[in-house]
């Protein structure tokens, strides 16, 4: 199954490039824990998923690049081509010499509709190159103008044009200390719109990744590229196929094989009125967890604790909520690696903080004029707040 990646804004394009770089590096690697036949099958599956050959000397990324400023896209295309190992299709990008700044409304209400036909034609062409389209993977910032406003608009267009395709949005959660003054407005609007259009949101918090760079990797002067490379390696370790001699290549029909939906129990089912009292404080209840183990000693890892019923909401069977994939084929330069994708209460606190800060600004009408002049009315804000309060409530009562 092939995935079409849509890179949106400066953040999305820079991270997207690092993701393809990490995946291509992994494909080129030689790993002694797999047989030659297994390694070739792994490489073929990876190339089908992320690259197309297109009569090119090197694999061509299945990607569409979108930004309102040409500089980042130009740099991204150039760096990929110079690697000599993979490249982007020079025809699969769109940019204009006009920035939407940090204004969500400008990206969503102006640039989105104005350039919809061109962008969706590029996406359609990439989708038609796929023998088996598995879905779409968008990469975007939550806080910026193009990455969030235009990204939310494009995601809606993807849902309208490809109603049965799986859409996975990868969003970068902004630094808590603030990048732009209206980042909480942008985040609330982005998340509420994606909640309506997307099948799943995969979130990386800048603060968490920054801490990894500082504390685990001992990087003294952390750059955006350092942060982006950590994110890219985490994404690559999740998206690459898992291969075992017993079961062959494993791909899920919905991209990751995790239950992304927070849904109430079926009518008539028995649901305990209270949660287990033996949970430790600050415990994050889960809807679903996926653990992916790669490389050396992966069969000896004890994952029994992930099957503990107290980890999961009371109306789910832990056996249905937990998945594990194992493969002796290592990822990239790592001898062994473990990745966890979790649908849990982990983001409750940061989400609540963003909504609270945005509401405090909204209550005093701060900066609202920057949105209303492009057609985003106060009612649109209220709808977004309502949608996210419902999300917070659903996760709180797990």
C-alpha positions as YAML, in Angstrom:
chain: A
units: angstrom
residues:
- id: 1
  name: UNK
  ca: [0.00, 0.00, 0.00]
- id: 2
  name: UNK
  ca: [1.32, 3.43, -0.95]
- id: 3
  name: UNK
  ca: [1.09, 6.61, 1.10]
- id: 4
  name: UNK
  ca: [0.95, 10.10, -0.41]
- id: 5
  name: UNK
  ca: [2.63, 12.60, 1.92]
- id: 6
  name: UNK
  ca: [1.43, 16.21, 1.88]
- id: 7
  name: UNK
  ca: [3.99, 18.64, 3.34]
- id: 8
  name: UNK
  ca: [2.41, 21.93, 4.41]
- id: 9
  name: UNK
  ca: [4.22, 25.13, 5.33]
- id: 10
  name: UNK
  ca: [7.81, 25.61, 6.44]
- id: 11
  name: UNK
  ca: [7.51, 23.17, 9.34]
- id: 12
  name: UNK
  ca: [5.82, 20.45, 7.26]
- id: 13
  name: UNK
  ca: [8.31, 20.70, 4.42]
- id: 14
  name: UNK
  ca: [11.38, 20.63, 6.64]
- id: 15
  name: UNK
  ca: [10.17, 17.66, 8.68]
- id: 16
  name: UNK
  ca: [8.90, 15.87, 5.57]
- id: 17
  name: UNK
  ca: [12.35, 16.10, 4.02]
- id: 18
  name: UNK
  ca: [13.94, 14.62, 7.16]
- id: 19
  name: UNK
  ca: [11.37, 11.80, 7.20]
- id: 20
  name: UNK
  ca: [12.17, 10.75, 3.61]
- id: 21
  name: UNK
  ca: [15.88, 11.11, 4.38]
- id: 22
  name: UNK
  ca: [15.61, 8.78, 7.39]
- id: 23
  name: UNK
  ca: [13.55, 6.24, 5.47]
- id: 24
  name: UNK
  ca: [15.91, 6.26, 2.47]
- id: 25
  name: UNK
  ca: [18.91, 5.87, 4.78]
- id: 26
  name: UNK
  ca: [17.20, 2.90, 6.41]
- id: 27
  name: UNK
  ca: [16.46, 1.28, 3.05]
- id: 28
  name: UNK
  ca: [20.10, 1.61, 1.96]
- id: 29
  name: UNK
  ca: [21.43, 0.09, 5.17]
- id: 30
  name: UNK
  ca: [22.65, -3.48, 5.52]
- id: 31
  name: UNK
  ca: [21.35, -5.36, 8.52]
- id: 32
  name: UNK
  ca: [22.82, -8.73, 9.47]
- id: 33
  name: UNK
  ca: [19.83, -9.87, 11.54]
- id: 34
  name: UNK
  ca: [17.75, -10.48, 8.41]
- id: 35
  name: UNK
  ca: [18.35, -12.81, 5.51]
- id: 36
  name: UNK
  ca: [19.09, -11.28, 2.12]
- id: 37
  name: UNK
  ca: [15.65, -12.28, 0.89]
- id: 38
  name: UNK
  ca: [13.92, -10.71, 3.90]
- id: 39
  name: UNK
  ca: [15.91, -7.51, 3.51]
- id: 40
  name: UNK
  ca: [15.03, -7.26, -0.19]
- id: 41
  name: UNK
  ca: [11.33, -7.75, 0.59]
- id: 42
  name: UNK
  ca: [11.58, -5.05, 3.25]
- id: 43
  name: UNK
  ca: [13.22, -2.63, 0.82]
- id: 44
  name: UNK
  ca: [10.68, -3.32, -1.93]
- id: 45
  name: UNK
  ca: [7.75, -2.78, 0.44]
- id: 46
  name: UNK
  ca: [9.25, 0.44, 1.76]
- id: 47
  name: UNK
  ca: [9.88, 1.82, -1.72]
- id: 48
  name: UNK
  ca: [6.35, 0.98, -2.83]
- id: 49
  name: UNK
  ca: [4.97, 2.76, 0.21]
- id: 50
  name: UNK
  ca: [6.98, 5.98, 0.09]
- id: 51
  name: UNK
  ca: [8.64, 6.24, -3.34]
- id: 52
  name: UNK
  ca: [7.89, 5.81, -7.03]
- id: 53
  name: UNK
  ca: [10.49, 4.90, -9.66]
- id: 54
  name: UNK
  ca: [9.18, 7.03, -12.55]
- id: 55
  name: UNK
  ca: [12.03, 6.21, -14.94]
- id: 56
  name: UNK
  ca: [14.37, 7.98, -12.56]
- id: 57
  name: UNK
  ca: [17.88, 6.98, -11.52]
- id: 58
  name: UNK
  ca: [16.86, 7.43, -7.90]
- id: 59
  name: UNK
  ca: [13.55, 6.87, -6.03]
- id: 60
  name: UNK
  ca: [11.10, 9.77, -6.20]
- id: 61
  name: UNK
  ca: [9.19, 10.65, -3.03]
- id: 62
  name: UNK
  ca: [5.40, 10.23, -3.17]
- id: 63
  name: UNK
  ca: [4.86, 13.75, -1.88]
- id: 64
  name: UNK
  ca: [3.21, 17.08, -2.56]
- id: 65
  name: UNK
  ca: [4.95, 20.17, -1.18]
- id: 66
  name: UNK
  ca: [2.86, 23.25, -0.39]
- id: 67
  name: UNK
  ca: [3.92, 26.64, 0.98]
- id: 68
  name: UNK
  ca: [3.05, 30.26, 0.37]
- id: 69
  name: UNK
  ca: [6.73, 31.25, 0.25]
- id: 70
  name: UNK
  ca: [9.11, 29.65, -2.28]
- id: 71
  name: UNK
  ca: [12.34, 29.73, -0.26]
- id: 72
  name: UNK
  ca: [11.82, 26.63, 1.91]
- id: 73
  name: UNK
  ca: [10.44, 24.49, -0.94]
- id: 74
  name: UNK
  ca: [13.33, 25.51, -3.19]
- id: 75
  name: UNK
  ca: [15.84, 24.55, -0.49]
- id: 76
  name: UNK
  ca: [14.03, 21.28, 0.23]
- id: 77
  name: UNK
  ca: [13.98, 20.22, -3.44]
- id: 78
  name: UNK
  ca: [17.65, 21.13, -3.86]
- id: 79
  name: UNK
  ca: [18.94, 19.34, -0.74]
- id: 80
  name: UNK
  ca: [17.02, 16.15, -1.61]
- id: 81
  name: UNK
  ca: [18.32, 16.14, -5.19]
- id: 82
  name: UNK
  ca: [21.91, 16.71, -4.05]
- id: 83
  name: UNK
  ca: [21.79, 13.66, -1.80]
- id: 84
  name: UNK
  ca: [21.99, 11.44, -4.88]
- id: 85
  name: UNK
  ca: [19.85, 8.77, -3.15]
- id: 86
  name: UNK
  ca: [16.32, 10.11, -3.62]
- id: 87
  name: UNK
  ca: [14.53, 13.24, -4.80]
- id: 88
  name: UNK
  ca: [11.18, 14.98, -5.04]
- id: 89
  name: UNK
  ca: [9.26, 15.29, -8.29]
- id: 90
  name: UNK
  ca: [9.97, 18.87, -9.43]
- id: 91
  name: UNK
  ca: [6.36, 19.11, -10.63]
- id: 92
  name: UNK
  ca: [4.76, 18.10, -7.30]
- id: 93
  name: UNK
  ca: [5.01, 21.36, -5.43]
- id: 94
  name: UNK
  ca: [3.10, 24.60, -5.12]
- id: 95
  name: UNK
  ca: [4.30, 27.92, -3.75]
- id: 96
  name: UNK
  ca: [3.50, 31.60, -4.19]
- id: 97
  name: UNK
  ca: [5.55, 34.69, -3.41]
- id: 98
  name: UNK
  ca: [3.08, 35.78, -0.80]
- id: 99
  name: UNK
  ca: [3.27, 34.90, 2.86]
- id: 100
  name: UNK
  ca: [0.23, 34.29, 5.04]
- id: 101
  name: UNK
  ca: [2.34, 35.13, 8.07]
- id: 102
  name: UNK
  ca: [1.02, 33.73, 11.31]
- id: 103
  name: UNK
  ca: [-2.60, 34.40, 10.42]
- id: 104
  name: UNK
  ca: [-4.65, 31.21, 10.47]
- id: 105
  name: UNK
  ca: [-7.64, 32.86, 8.78]
- id: 106
  name: UNK
  ca: [-5.55, 34.03, 5.83]
- id: 107
  name: UNK
  ca: [-4.26, 30.52, 5.23]
- id: 108
  name: UNK
  ca: [-7.66, 28.89, 5.67]
- id: 109
  name: UNK
  ca: [-10.07, 31.40, 4.13]
- id: 110
  name: UNK
  ca: [-7.96, 33.10, 1.45]
- id: 111
  name: UNK
  ca: [-5.02, 31.01, 0.22]
- id: 112
  name: UNK
  ca: [-6.85, 27.69, 0.62]
- id: 113
  name: UNK
  ca: [-9.85, 28.44, -1.60]
- id: 114
  name: UNK
  ca: [-7.77, 30.50, -4.03]
- id: 115
  name: UNK
  ca: [-5.29, 27.69, -4.73]
- id: 116
  name: UNK
  ca: [-7.51, 24.67, -4.05]
- id: 117
  name: UNK
  ca: [-7.67, 23.48, -7.66]
- id: 118
  name: UNK
  ca: [-3.91, 23.59, -8.23]
- id: 119
  name: UNK
  ca: [-3.08, 21.85, -4.93]
- id: 120
  name: UNK
  ca: [-5.70, 19.12, -5.31]
- id: 121
  name: UNK
  ca: [-4.63, 18.46, -8.91]
- id: 122
  name: UNK
  ca: [-1.11, 17.80, -7.62]
- id: 123
  name: UNK
  ca: [-2.48, 15.45, -4.97]
- id: 124
  name: UNK
  ca: [-4.67, 13.67, -7.53]
- id: 125
  name: UNK
  ca: [-1.69, 13.08, -9.83]
- id: 126
  name: UNK
  ca: [0.32, 11.56, -6.97]
- id: 127
  name: UNK
  ca: [-2.61, 9.37, -5.95]
- id: 128
  name: UNK
  ca: [-3.02, 8.11, -9.53]
- id: 129
  name: UNK
  ca: [0.60, 6.95, -9.58]
- id: 130
  name: UNK
  ca: [-0.18, 4.50, -6.77]
- id: 131
  name: UNK
  ca: [-1.18, 0.96, -7.70]
- id: 132
  name: UNK
  ca: [-2.72, 0.61, -4.24]
- id: 133
  name: UNK
  ca: [-3.42, 3.85, -2.37]
- id: 134
  name: UNK
  ca: [-3.25, 3.28, 1.38]
- id: 135
  name: UNK
  ca: [-4.03, 6.83, 2.41]
- id: 136
  name: UNK
  ca: [-2.63, 10.29, 3.02]
- id: 137
  name: UNK
  ca: [-0.09, 11.51, 5.54]
- id: 138
  name: UNK
  ca: [-0.03, 15.26, 6.13]
- id: 139
  name: UNK
  ca: [2.73, 17.04, 8.05]
- id: 140
  name: UNK
  ca: [2.06, 20.50, 9.45]
- id: 141
  name: UNK
  ca: [2.50, 22.92, 12.32]
- id: 142
  name: UNK
  ca: [-0.40, 23.65, 14.62]
- id: 143
  name: UNK
  ca: [0.54, 27.26, 15.32]
- id: 144
  name: UNK
  ca: [1.59, 28.86, 12.01]
- id: 145
  name: UNK
  ca: [-0.49, 30.52, 9.30]
- id: 146
  name: UNK
  ca: [0.22, 28.35, 6.26]
- id: 147
  name: UNK
  ca: [0.92, 25.13, 8.12]
- id: 148
  name: UNK
  ca: [-2.19, 25.29, 10.25]
- id: 149
  name: UNK
  ca: [-4.80, 27.34, 8.34]
- id: 150
  name: UNK
  ca: [-4.00, 26.04, 4.88]
- id: 151
  name: UNK
  ca: [-3.33, 22.56, 6.31]
- id: 152
  name: UNK
  ca: [-6.79, 22.41, 7.87]
- id: 153
  name: UNK
  ca: [-8.34, 23.52, 4.58]
- id: 154
  name: UNK
  ca: [-6.37, 20.96, 2.52]
- id: 155
  name: UNK
  ca: [-7.33, 18.18, 4.93]
- id: 156
  name: UNK
  ca: [-11.01, 19.02, 4.39]
- id: 157
  name: UNK
  ca: [-10.43, 18.89, 0.63]
- id: 158
  name: UNK
  ca: [-8.72, 15.49, 0.96]
- id: 159
  name: UNK
  ca: [-11.71, 14.17, 2.89]
- id: 160
  name: UNK
  ca: [-14.16, 15.49, 0.26]
- id: 161
  name: UNK
  ca: [-12.13, 14.17, -2.69]
- id: 162
  name: UNK
  ca: [-11.10, 10.83, -1.15]
- id: 163
  name: UNK
  ca: [-13.97, 10.00, 1.25]
- id: 164
  name: UNK
  ca: [-12.88, 6.39, 1.85]
- id: 165
  name: UNK
  ca: [-9.11, 6.96, 2.16]
- id: 166
  name: UNK
  ca: [-7.39, 7.01, 5.54]
- id: 167
  name: UNK
  ca: [-6.07, 10.47, 6.46]
- id: 168
  name: UNK
  ca: [-3.40, 10.72, 9.14]
- id: 169
  name: UNK
  ca: [-2.41, 14.24, 10.20]
- id: 170
  name: UNK
  ca: [0.93, 14.71, 11.88]
- id: 171
  name: UNK
  ca: [0.94, 17.96, 13.84]
- id: 172
  name: UNK
  ca: [3.72, 19.75, 15.69]
- id: 173
  name: UNK
  ca: [2.57, 21.09, 19.03]
- id: 174
  name: UNK
  ca: [4.13, 24.53, 19.64]
- id: 175
  name: UNK
  ca: [6.52, 25.36, 22.46]
- id: 176
  name: UNK
  ca: [4.64, 26.21, 25.65]
- id: 177
  name: UNK
  ca: [6.63, 29.40, 26.07]
- id: 178
  name: UNK
  ca: [5.19, 30.69, 22.81]
- id: 179
  name: UNK
  ca: [6.34, 31.11, 19.25]
- id: 180
  name: UNK
  ca: [3.71, 33.57, 18.03]
- id: 181
  name: UNK
  ca: [1.26, 35.68, 20.04]
- id: 182
  name: UNK
  ca: [-1.83, 34.01, 18.51]
- id: 183
  name: UNK
  ca: [-0.52, 30.44, 18.55]
- id: 184
  name: UNK
  ca: [-3.26, 29.28, 20.93]
- id: 185
  name: UNK
  ca: [-5.97, 30.66, 18.64]
- id: 186
  name: UNK
  ca: [-4.33, 28.93, 15.68]
- id: 187
  name: UNK
  ca: [-4.02, 25.67, 17.61]
- id: 188
  name: UNK
  ca: [-7.66, 25.65, 18.70]
- id: 189
  name: UNK
  ca: [-8.89, 26.37, 15.18]
- id: 190
  name: UNK
  ca: [-6.56, 23.78, 13.62]
- id: 191
  name: UNK
  ca: [-7.37, 20.96, 16.04]
- id: 192
  name: UNK
  ca: [-11.12, 21.50, 15.89]
- id: 193
  name: UNK
  ca: [-11.14, 21.47, 12.07]
- id: 194
  name: UNK
  ca: [-8.85, 18.43, 11.83]
- id: 195
  name: UNK
  ca: [-11.08, 16.64, 14.33]
- id: 196
  name: UNK
  ca: [-13.90, 16.90, 11.79]
- id: 197
  name: UNK
  ca: [-11.90, 15.80, 8.72]
- id: 198
  name: UNK
  ca: [-9.05, 13.53, 9.80]
- id: 199
  name: UNK
  ca: [-9.09, 9.86, 10.77]
- id: 200
  name: UNK
  ca: [-6.24, 10.32, 13.22]
- id: 201
  name: UNK
  ca: [-3.86, 12.90, 14.62]
- id: 202
  name: UNK
  ca: [-0.29, 11.99, 15.46]
- id: 203
  name: UNK
  ca: [1.23, 14.62, 17.73]
- id: 204
  name: UNK
  ca: [4.80, 15.62, 18.57]
- id: 205
  name: UNK
  ca: [5.33, 18.26, 21.23]
- id: 206
  name: UNK
  ca: [8.25, 20.60, 20.58]
- id: 207
  name: UNK
  ca: [8.98, 20.84, 24.31]
- id: 208
  name: UNK
  ca: [9.25, 17.05, 24.66]
- id: 209
  name: UNK
  ca: [11.51, 16.67, 21.61]
- id: 210
  name: UNK
  ca: [13.68, 19.56, 22.82]
- id: 211
  name: UNK
  ca: [14.12, 17.75, 26.13]
- id: 212
  name: UNK
  ca: [15.19, 14.57, 24.29]
- id: 213
  name: UNK
  ca: [17.83, 16.54, 22.39]
- id: 214
  name: UNK
  ca: [19.14, 18.15, 25.57]
- id: 215
  name: UNK
  ca: [18.96, 15.32, 28.10]
- id: 216
  name: UNK
  ca: [19.28, 12.12, 26.09]
- id: 217
  name: UNK
  ca: [21.41, 13.28, 23.16]
- id: 218
  name: UNK
  ca: [23.44, 15.90, 25.06]
- id: 219
  name: UNK
  ca: [23.15, 18.47, 22.28]
- id: 220
  name: UNK
  ca: [24.35, 21.81, 23.65]
- id: 221
  name: UNK
  ca: [23.01, 24.20, 21.02]
- id: 222
  name: UNK
  ca: [19.77, 22.66, 19.78]
- id: 223
  name: UNK
  ca: [18.71, 23.66, 16.26]
- id: 224
  name: UNK
  ca: [15.39, 23.15, 14.50]
- id: 225
  name: UNK
  ca: [17.11, 20.53, 12.37]
- id: 226
  name: UNK
  ca: [18.11, 18.57, 15.49]
- id: 227
  name: UNK
  ca: [14.48, 18.60, 16.61]
- id: 228
  name: UNK
  ca: [13.22, 17.67, 13.13]
- id: 229
  name: UNK
  ca: [15.62, 14.75, 12.83]
- id: 230
  name: UNK
  ca: [14.47, 13.26, 16.13]
- id: 231
  name: UNK
  ca: [10.85, 13.55, 14.98]
- id: 232
  name: UNK
  ca: [11.74, 12.03, 11.58]
- id: 233
  name: UNK
  ca: [13.50, 9.03, 13.12]
- id: 234
  name: UNK
  ca: [10.56, 8.39, 15.43]
- id: 235
  name: UNK
  ca: [8.12, 8.56, 12.52]
- id: 236
  name: UNK
  ca: [10.33, 6.37, 10.34]
- id: 237
  name: UNK
  ca: [10.63, 3.71, 13.04]
- id: 238
  name: UNK
  ca: [6.83, 3.59, 13.21]
- id: 239
  name: UNK
  ca: [6.00, 3.70, 9.51]
- id: 240
  name: UNK
  ca: [8.57, 1.25, 8.18]
- id: 241
  name: UNK
  ca: [7.24, -2.29, 7.60]
- id: 242
  name: UNK
  ca: [7.69, -5.02, 10.16]
- id: 243
  name: UNK
  ca: [8.93, -8.29, 8.79]
- id: 244
  name: UNK
  ca: [9.22, -11.73, 10.36]
- id: 245
  name: UNK
  ca: [10.03, -15.03, 8.71]
- id: 246
  name: UNK
  ca: [6.82, -16.52, 10.12]
- id: 247
  name: UNK
  ca: [4.33, -13.91, 8.98]
- id: 248
  name: UNK
  ca: [6.08, -11.97, 6.23]
- id: 249
  name: UNK
  ca: [5.57, -8.26, 5.73]
- id: 250
  name: UNK
  ca: [2.99, -6.62, 7.94]
- id: 251
  name: UNK
  ca: [1.13, -3.43, 7.09]
- id: 252
  name: UNK
  ca: [-2.12, -2.31, 8.58]
- id: 253
  name: UNK
  ca: [-4.94, -1.20, 6.32]
- id: 254
  name: UNK
  ca: [-5.29, 2.00, 8.38]
- id: 255
  name: UNK
  ca: [-1.56, 2.86, 8.30]
- id: 256
  name: UNK
  ca: [-0.67, 1.94, 11.87]
- id: 257
  name: UNK
  ca: [-2.99, -0.70, 13.24]
- id: 258
  name: UNK
  ca: [-4.14, 1.30, 16.24]
- id: 259
  name: UNK
  ca: [-7.66, 2.16, 17.38]
- id: 260
  name: UNK
  ca: [-7.67, 5.94, 16.97]
- id: 261
  name: UNK
  ca: [-11.27, 6.54, 17.99]
- id: 262
  name: UNK
  ca: [-12.44, 7.49, 21.47]
- id: 263
  name: UNK
  ca: [-15.90, 5.99, 21.36]
- id: 264
  name: UNK
  ca: [-18.50, 5.22, 24.06]
- id: 265
  name: UNK
  ca: [-19.36, 1.60, 24.90]
- id: 266
  name: UNK
  ca: [-22.08, -0.16, 22.92]
- id: 267
  name: UNK
  ca: [-25.67, 0.23, 24.10]
- id: 268
  name: UNK
  ca: [-26.62, -2.42, 26.61]
- id: 269
  name: UNK
  ca: [-23.07, -3.17, 27.67]
- id: 270
  name: UNK
  ca: [-22.17, -3.15, 31.32]
- id: 271
  name: UNK
  ca: [-19.88, -0.29, 32.25]
- id: 272
  name: UNK
  ca: [-18.49, 0.16, 35.77]
- id: 273
  name: UNK
  ca: [-19.54, 3.49, 37.26]
- id: 274
  name: UNK
  ca: [-16.08, 4.25, 38.59]
- id: 275
  name: UNK
  ca: [-12.49, 3.53, 37.64]
- id: 276
  name: UNK
  ca: [-10.19, 1.14, 39.43]
- id: 277
  name: UNK
  ca: [-8.85, 2.74, 42.60]
- id: 278
  name: UNK
  ca: [-5.43, 1.11, 42.36]
- id: 279
  name: UNK
  ca: [-4.25, 3.39, 39.58]
- id: 280
  name: UNK
  ca: [-1.35, 5.63, 40.57]
- id: 281
  name: UNK
  ca: [-1.86, 9.41, 40.48]
- id: 282
  name: UNK
  ca: [-1.35, 11.14, 37.12]
- id: 283
  name: UNK
  ca: [-2.09, 7.83, 35.39]
- id: 284
  name: UNK
  ca: [-2.85, 8.14, 31.66]
- id: 285
  name: UNK
  ca: [-5.70, 5.81, 30.76]
- id: 286
  name: UNK
  ca: [-5.42, 4.44, 27.22]
- id: 287
  name: UNK
  ca: [-7.84, 3.57, 24.45]
- id: 288
  name: UNK
  ca: [-5.18, 1.72, 22.47]
- id: 289
  name: UNK
  ca: [-1.42, 1.14, 22.44]
- id: 290
  name: UNK
  ca: [0.88, -0.10, 19.70]
- id: 291
  name: UNK
  ca: [4.47, -1.14, 20.47]
- id: 292
  name: UNK
  ca: [6.92, -1.72, 17.61]
- id: 293
  name: UNK
  ca: [10.16, -3.57, 18.37]
- id: 294
  name: UNK
  ca: [12.99, -3.72, 15.84]
- id: 295
  name: UNK
  ca: [16.38, -5.36, 15.79]
- id: 296
  name: UNK
  ca: [18.37, -7.38, 18.30]
- id: 297
  name: UNK
  ca: [16.74, -9.26, 21.21]
- id: 298
  name: UNK
  ca: [13.25, -8.11, 20.28]
- id: 299
  name: UNK
  ca: [11.72, -11.53, 21.08]
- id: 300
  name: UNK
  ca: [13.01, -11.43, 24.66]
- id: 301
  name: UNK
  ca: [11.33, -8.14, 25.58]
- id: 302
  name: UNK
  ca: [8.71, -8.50, 28.31]
- id: 303
  name: UNK
  ca: [5.59, -6.56, 27.33]
- id: 304
  name: UNK
  ca: [3.29, -8.02, 29.97]
- id: 305
  name: UNK
  ca: [2.74, -4.68, 31.67]
- id: 306
  name: UNK
  ca: [1.11, -3.31, 28.51]
- id: 307
  name: UNK
  ca: [-1.62, -5.92, 28.91]
- id: 308
  name: UNK
  ca: [-2.49, -4.76, 32.42]
- id: 309
  name: UNK
  ca: [-6.28, -4.04, 32.43]
- id: 310
  name: UNK
  ca: [-5.73, -1.00, 34.67]
- id: 311
  name: UNK
  ca: [-3.96, 0.71, 31.74]
- id: 312
  name: UNK
  ca: [-7.14, 0.82, 29.70]
- id: 313
  name: UNK
  ca: [-10.58, 2.30, 29.93]
- id: 314
  name: UNK
  ca: [-13.05, 0.01, 31.66]
- id: 315
  name: UNK
  ca: [-15.21, -0.62, 28.59]
- id: 316
  name: UNK
  ca: [-12.36, -2.11, 26.54]
- id: 317
  name: UNK
  ca: [-10.82, -5.56, 26.52]
- id: 318
  name: UNK
  ca: [-7.03, -5.05, 26.97]
- id: 319
  name: UNK
  ca: [-6.39, -7.84, 24.45]
- id: 320
  name: UNK
  ca: [-8.20, -5.79, 21.81]
- id: 321
  name: UNK
  ca: [-6.58, -2.51, 22.86]
- id: 322
  name: UNK
  ca: [-2.93, -3.60, 22.71]
- id: 323
  name: UNK
  ca: [-0.91, -4.51, 19.61]
- id: 324
  name: UNK
  ca: [2.74, -5.42, 19.26]
- id: 325
  name: UNK
  ca: [4.81, -5.74, 16.09]
- id: 326
  name: UNK
  ca: [8.26, -7.33, 16.16]
- id: 327
  name: UNK
  ca: [10.92, -7.66, 13.50]
- id: 328
  name: UNK
  ca: [14.60, -8.66, 13.62]
- id: 329
  name: UNK
  ca: [15.22, -6.09, 10.90]
- id: 330
  name: UNK
  ca: [16.77, -3.10, 12.68]
- id: 331
  name: UNK
  ca: [15.85, 0.48, 11.82]
- id: 332
  name: UNK
  ca: [18.53, 2.77, 10.44]
- id: 333
  name: UNK
  ca: [21.69, 2.98, 12.56]
- id: 334
  name: UNK
  ca: [20.08, 1.56, 15.69]
- id: 335
  name: UNK
  ca: [20.98, -1.95, 16.86]
- id: 336
  name: UNK
  ca: [17.56, -2.19, 18.45]
- id: 337
  name: UNK
  ca: [14.67, 0.19, 18.94]
- id: 338
  name: UNK
  ca: [11.25, 0.38, 20.53]
- id: 339
  name: UNK
  ca: [8.44, 2.74, 19.50]
- id: 340
  name: UNK
  ca: [5.15, 3.37, 21.25]
- id: 341
  name: UNK
  ca: [2.10, 4.91, 19.59]
- id: 342
  name: UNK
  ca: [-0.55, 5.57, 22.20]
- id: 343
  name: UNK
  ca: [-4.11, 6.84, 22.11]
- id: 344
  name: UNK
  ca: [-4.39, 7.97, 25.71]
- id: 345
  name: UNK
  ca: [-4.96, 10.85, 28.10]
- id: 346
  name: UNK
  ca: [-1.36, 12.04, 27.63]
- id: 347
  name: UNK
  ca: [-2.34, 15.21, 25.76]
- id: 348
  name: UNK
  ca: [-5.15, 16.19, 28.12]
- id: 349
  name: UNK
  ca: [-3.08, 18.69, 30.10]
- id: 350
  name: UNK
  ca: [-1.43, 20.48, 27.14]
- id: 351
  name: UNK
  ca: [-4.76, 20.53, 25.27]
- id: 352
  name: UNK
  ca: [-6.55, 21.96, 28.27]
- id: 353
  name: UNK
  ca: [-3.82, 24.61, 28.63]
- id: 354
  name: UNK
  ca: [-4.10, 25.66, 24.98]
- id: 355
  name: UNK
  ca: [-7.89, 25.91, 25.14]
- id: 356
  name: UNK
  ca: [-7.77, 27.85, 28.43]
- id: 357
  name: UNK
  ca: [-5.21, 30.37, 27.16]
- id: 358
  name: UNK
  ca: [-7.09, 30.84, 23.90]
- id: 359
  name: UNK
  ca: [-10.37, 31.34, 25.75]
- id: 360
  name: UNK
  ca: [-8.84, 33.96, 28.05]
- id: 361
  name: UNK
  ca: [-7.69, 35.90, 24.98]
- id: 362
  name: UNK
  ca: [-11.04, 35.43, 23.26]
- id: 363
  name: UNK
  ca: [-12.96, 36.65, 26.32]
- id: 364
  name: UNK
  ca: [-11.11, 39.96, 26.09]
- id: 365
  name: UNK
  ca: [-11.49, 40.05, 22.26]
- id: 366
  name: UNK
  ca: [-7.71, 40.15, 21.86]
- id: 367
  name: UNK
  ca: [-6.54, 39.96, 18.22]
- id: 368
  name: UNK
  ca: [-9.97, 38.79, 17.01]
- id: 369
  name: UNK
  ca: [-9.90, 41.44, 14.28]
- id: 370
  name: UNK
  ca: [-7.00, 39.61, 12.61]
- id: 371
  name: UNK
  ca: [-9.39, 36.74, 11.93]
- id: 372
  name: UNK
  ca: [-12.68, 38.49, 11.30]
- id: 373
  name: UNK
  ca: [-11.17, 40.57, 8.49]
- id: 374
  name: UNK
  ca: [-10.62, 37.30, 6.59]
- id: 375
  name: UNK
  ca: [-14.05, 35.86, 7.31]
- id: 376
  name: UNK
  ca: [-13.53, 33.83, 10.51]
- id: 377
  name: UNK
  ca: [-16.29, 35.06, 12.80]
- id: 378
  name: UNK
  ca: [-16.66, 34.84, 16.58]
- id: 379
  name: UNK
  ca: [-19.19, 32.02, 16.07]
- id: 380
  name: UNK
  ca: [-16.46, 29.98, 14.37]
- id: 381
  name: UNK
  ca: [-14.28, 30.39, 17.45]
- id: 382
  name: UNK
  ca: [-17.14, 29.33, 19.72]
- id: 383
  name: UNK
  ca: [-17.77, 26.22, 17.58]
- id: 384
  name: UNK
  ca: [-14.07, 25.34, 17.82]
- id: 385
  name: UNK
  ca: [-14.03, 25.78, 21.60]
- id: 386
  name: UNK
  ca: [-17.13, 23.60, 21.91]
- id: 387
  name: UNK
  ca: [-15.63, 20.83, 19.76]
- id: 388
  name: UNK
  ca: [-12.40, 20.71, 21.79]
- id: 389
  name: UNK
  ca: [-14.23, 20.85, 25.13]
- id: 390
  name: UNK
  ca: [-16.08, 17.72, 23.99]
- id: 391
  name: UNK
  ca: [-12.75, 16.06, 23.13]
- id: 392
  name: UNK
  ca: [-11.37, 16.99, 26.56]
- id: 393
  name: UNK
  ca: [-14.50, 15.63, 28.24]
- id: 394
  name: UNK
  ca: [-14.33, 12.33, 26.29]
- id: 395
  name: UNK
  ca: [-10.72, 11.72, 27.29]
- id: 396
  name: UNK
  ca: [-11.22, 12.87, 30.89]
- id: 397
  name: UNK
  ca: [-13.89, 10.23, 31.62]
- id: 398
  name: UNK
  ca: [-11.92, 7.31, 30.17]
...
